[in-house]
Amino acid sequence: MTRTRARIRAVDPVMHRRRAFAVTALAALALTACGSEEPASQGERGKSAVAAPTRDDAAFVKMLDEVARECPPPGTKRQSPAAPEGEAPTAPVEAPPGATAETPPGGAVEPVAPTAGPEVELDAHDWCAGVQHEQRVAEAVLQLKKPDPAQVRKTLNGLGYTDGRIHGLKQSGATTKFVVDLRDKGGRLCLDGTANGELTEVDACSAPADGPFNIANIHRRS
């Protein structure tokens, strides 16, 4: 086996100390420079991490756009809060000449158009998108034999609804309740759902367009 020997050269002790001092000083300056730049670089990375959307956020927004691809653009006003989207409001029907007006059984009166809630607060885009979300969520959750919170969350995640958008997920008896925040581009859309294995109900609801999502502030369909 070939052995390698270190080559050592004799040096003047005084010159050696001077060189060692110079090297130490240069090393100290380099460390000082690195130390002064490090916090700034960390700060910049922190800013970029906060500003940049996460992969889950991007996937969520992409899913919203895909679900609402056939809907009117955000901000489009609905024609009539009382009429389904795309249909003209129904005009009152007048009795023909000579006919006798009869009072409806039980003294029933014509329904009054809603003045609050998703029927009047959601624009045409959110109203249309809400119908699509209602259907896809209801169909998926209905497949669960025992829709406990864990299974419902897993199902919603599988559809693209991220944990940060799922609120109020809890079980009461055999029924699991949940609310999904679907606000995007200034919209107010949310979903209000319940499931018990036999019956699944998912309705569009409305929430304030700005600020953190709060279940206490949502307006449910009456």
Buried (B, 14 or more C-beta within 10 A) or exposed (E): EEEEEEEEEEEEEEEEEEEEEEEEEEEEEEEEEEEEEEEEEEEEEEEEEEEEEEEBEEEBBEBBEEBBEEBBEBEBEBBBBBBEBEEEEEEEEEEEEEEEEEEEEEEEEEEEEBEEBBBBBBBBBBBBBBBBBBEBBBEBBBEBEEBBBEBBBEBBEEBBBBEEBBBBBEBEEEBBBBBBBBBBBEBBBBBBBBBBBEEBBBBBBBBBEEEEBEBEEBBBEE
